[in-house]
Every structure is written in structure tokens, then in C-alpha cells.
Amino acid sequence: MHLIRLVYASEMAKPLTEADIEAILHSSHCNNTNNYITGLLCFNKQYFIQCLEGARTEVSRTYQRISHDRRHKNIQLLHLEEISARDFPE
């Protein structure tokens, strides 16, 4: 299996409530677990930065889904590389 690491940043498209954030975290956790994607998500109430690690196909599908999510704007791909091991295995 070819593993990749993808890092992107985006801006929040509209203000999110605490419940919105919890919903994002819950759906992200479920989707990522089902697709064997690990990583890191940081959010400071205006910007997101996320690192996704996993199989090339699954990470690419996840990034495409995120890039079409109306809660994000100004999405920028910051880093993409093949990896031999995950930095965020859990």
C-alpha cells in the first residue's frame, strides 16, 4: 500500500457554533476511521489546518470531499508526499 501525507489549510466560510464543530469532529472521526486515515486537525475559530495520512486513493477522496465542503473557503494544499510510516498513527 502506498501511503501519503497531505496537509492543507482553509478558512472558515461562515461562523460555526460549538455544535457545528462537534459535528465536524464526529463525522471526520467516523469517515477517517472507516477509510484508515489518520492525522491531525487544528482549528482556531477562523482557520483549519489538517494533516491527513493514509492510502493515496482514500486521502485523495477525503481531500476532494473537503475541497467541495461549503464550510471551507480559500483551501490551499500545503504539502503532499509519499511516506513510509505515519507521523500520526492514532
N, C-alpha and C positions, 0 to 999 in steps of 0.2 A: 504494500500500500504506500502510495506517495503522500507524505504529509506536507502541508503548507502552513505558513503563518501569515495572516493578513491583518493589518492594522489600518483602521480608518478613523476619521474624526467627522463629526457633523454638528450642526447647530439645531437646537430645538425649534421646530417650526411655529409652535404656539405654546403658551404656558401649560404646564402639566400639573395636575393635582398629585397629592401623595398617593391616592388610589390609582391614578394613571401609571405612576412609577412602579407601584407594586404589581400591577397587571403586566407591565412590560417585563419585569423581572421574572414573574411566574411563567409567562409564555416563552420567554427566552430560555429559561431553565429546562422546561419541558421539551422544546424543539431541539435544543442543543444536546440534551441527554439522548434523545431518540436518534440523533444524527452523529453521535460520538464526537461532538465538537466541544472543546474546552477553551478556556481563555480568561479574559479579564474585561470587565466593563467599568468605566469611570464616568461619573456624571456630576456636574457642579451646578445644576439648576439652569444652565444655559447651553452647555456643550457636552457632547458624548465623545468619548474615545474608547474604542474597543479593539481588543486583540482576539482573533479567532484562530484556533488551531485544530486541524483535523485533515481528513481526506480532501483532496483537491476538489472533487465534484461537490461534496457536501458544503464545504466552506464557500465555494463559488455560488452555489444556490442560496445559501444564507445571506451572503453579501448582496446578491441581486434582489432578494426579498426586502432587505433593509433599505437598499437604494430606492425602492419604489414605495416605501412607507412614508405616508404624508406627515408623520410626526417629526421627520428629519428634513433638514434643508442644508444646502451647501456641503454635501457629502464629499469628502476628499480621501482618496486612497493614499495612505502614507507609506505603507511598506507591504511588500509581498515577496516571500521567499520559500523555497523548498527547505524542509528541516528534517533532521534525522530523529529528533526527540522533541517532545513538548516541553516548553518552559512552564506551562500551567496545566499539569496533568489532571488536576481535580477541579 
